[in-house]
Amino acid sequence: MTRSATTMRADILESAARLFATVGFRGTSLQDIASDVGCSKASLLYHFTNKDAILTELLSPVGRELAELEERLAELDGDEAARAAVAGLVELSLRFRREATILIHDLDAMTSRPEVPDMPDMKALTERLVDALTSRSGDPRARVWGWMVLVGVTLTSASDLAVPEETLRAELTRGALRTLGRPID
């Protein structure tokens, strides 16, 4: 029985996400994905023009939600900005654990990628998120703490910790607030 175009596309994305998270973007070929899906490379190329197109589709939801978070944070300052940024970062990191693993696996290749159409400027969004995490502080120490929180939450979420998600969410939030010098409720 042949698969519909929609099913085939979803199968390709699922396979690519799993392979990218396991062996990396650079370590995965189009043929690897096609073989895993059970289709020809030509069939895969019918749905996606190249491996970058697959990656873009996988990461687009992350970029969109990060941009939405940044919009919500834009109107906030001080403690309110920091707390909302921590809550948003923790939620995004937990929702997109596999995508975070993909980014981390090939971090050097991901950070040097050219701008992708239909994707927000991730570097600028990240800077604005760190700005919100630091309560818009210009203090260099606060910037260091903001980056520690951003990277720490993302790396921890991408790990295979055998911790219930509610515990992970609570401890990521508490740890981030502590790192930022914010009171913990």
C-alpha positions in Angstrom: 0.0 0.0 0.0 1.4 3.4 -1.0 1.6 6.2 1.5 -0.1 9.6 0.9 2.1 12.6 0.2 1.2 14.0 3.6 2.1 10.7 5.4 5.3 10.3 3.4 6.3 13.9 4.3 5.6 13.3 8.0 7.5 10.0 7.9 10.5 11.8 6.3 10.5 14.5 9.0 10.1 12.0 11.8 13.0 9.9 10.5 15.2 12.9 9.9 14.6 14.4 13.4 15.4 11.0 15.0 18.6 10.6 12.9 19.7 14.2 13.3 19.3 13.9 17.1 21.1 10.6 17.2 24.0 11.0 14.7 23.9 14.7 13.9 22.8 16.7 10.9 26.3 16.4 9.3 26.4 12.7 10.1 23.1 11.9 8.4 22.8 11.7 4.6 19.7 12.0 2.5 20.1 8.3 1.7 20.2 7.4 5.4 16.8 9.2 5.8 15.3 7.6 2.7 16.5 4.1 3.8 15.1 4.7 7.3 11.7 5.8 5.8 11.6 2.9 3.3 11.6 5.1 0.2 14.0 6.0 -2.6 16.2 9.0 -2.4 14.3 10.4 -5.4 11.0 10.1 -3.6 12.5 12.0 -0.6 13.8 14.7 -3.0 10.3 15.0 -4.4 9.2 16.2 -0.9 12.3 18.1 0.1 14.8 19.7 -2.2 17.8 19.0 0.2 18.7 18.2 3.8 18.7 21.9 4.7 15.0 22.1 3.7 14.3 19.2 6.0 16.2 20.9 8.9 14.4 24.2 8.2 11.0 22.5 8.4 12.0 20.8 11.7 13.3 24.0 13.3 10.7 26.4 12.0 8.2 25.8 14.8 10.9 26.5 17.4 11.8 29.8 15.7 8.1 30.8 15.5 7.5 30.1 19.2 10.7 31.8 20.2 9.6 34.8 18.2 6.2 34.7 19.9 7.9 34.5 23.3 10.1 37.5 22.4 7.0 39.5 21.5 5.4 38.8 24.8 8.6 39.7 26.7 9.1 43.0 24.7 6.6 44.9 26.9 8.1 43.6 30.2 10.9 44.9 32.4 12.6 44.1 35.6 11.6 41.1 37.7 8.5 40.6 35.5 10.6 40.2 32.4 13.1 37.8 34.0 10.4 35.6 35.4 8.4 35.5 32.2 11.6 34.8 30.2 12.5 31.9 32.5 9.0 30.4 32.3 9.0 30.7 28.5 12.5 29.3 28.1 11.7 26.3 30.3 8.5 25.6 28.5 10.1 25.9 25.0 13.1 23.8 26.0 10.8 21.0 27.3 8.5 21.1 24.3 11.3 21.0 21.8 13.7 18.6 23.5 14.6 16.7 20.3 15.1 19.9 18.3 17.4 21.2 21.1 19.4 18.0 20.8 19.7 18.5 17.0 21.0 22.0 17.5 23.4 21.0 20.3 24.7 17.9 18.4 26.1 20.1 15.5 26.3 23.4 17.3 29.2 24.7 15.4 27.5 24.0 12.0 24.1 25.3 13.2 25.5 28.7 14.5 27.4 29.3 11.2 24.5 28.6 8.9 23.3 31.3 6.6 20.0 33.0 7.2 17.1 30.8 6.2 14.0 32.3 4.5 10.9 32.1 6.7 13.0 31.7 9.8 13.4 34.5 12.3 16.9 35.7 13.0 17.7 33.3 15.8 20.9 35.1 16.9 18.9 38.4 17.4 16.1 36.5 19.2 18.5 34.8 21.5 20.1 38.1 22.4 16.7 39.6 23.2 15.8 36.6 25.3 19.1 37.0 27.3 18.2 40.7 27.6 14.8 39.7 29.2 16.4 37.1 31.4 18.7 39.7 32.8 15.8 42.2 33.4 17.3 44.4 30.7 20.4 44.9 32.7 23.6 46.1 31.1 25.7 44.7 33.9 28.2 42.3 32.3 27.8 39.8 35.2 24.0 39.7 34.5 24.7 39.0 30.9 26.9 36.0 31.9 24.2 34.7 34.2 21.6 35.1 31.4 23.7 33.1 29.0 24.3 30.5 31.7 20.6 30.1 32.1 19.9 30.0 28.4 22.5 27.3 27.7 22.0 25.4 31.0 18.2 25.1 30.5 18.6 24.1 26.9 21.3 21.5 27.5 19.5 20.0 30.5 16.2 19.8 28.6 18.0 18.0 25.7 19.6 15.5 28.0 18.2 12.0 28.8 17.6 12.7 32.5 15.4 10.1 34.0 13.4 12.7 35.9 9.6 13.3 35.7 8.8 16.2 33.5 7.1 18.2 36.3 10.2 17.8 38.5 12.4 18.8 35.7 10.3 21.9 34.9 10.2 22.9 38.6 14.0 22.5 39.1 14.9 24.2 35.8 12.8 27.1 36.9 14.2 27.3 40.4 17.8 26.9 39.1 17.4 29.5 36.5 15.9 32.0 39.0 18.7 31.3 41.5 21.4 31.8 38.8 19.8 35.1 37.8 19.8 36.2 41.5 16.0 36.3 41.6 14.0 35.2 44.6 12.4 31.7 44.4 8.7 31.6 45.2 
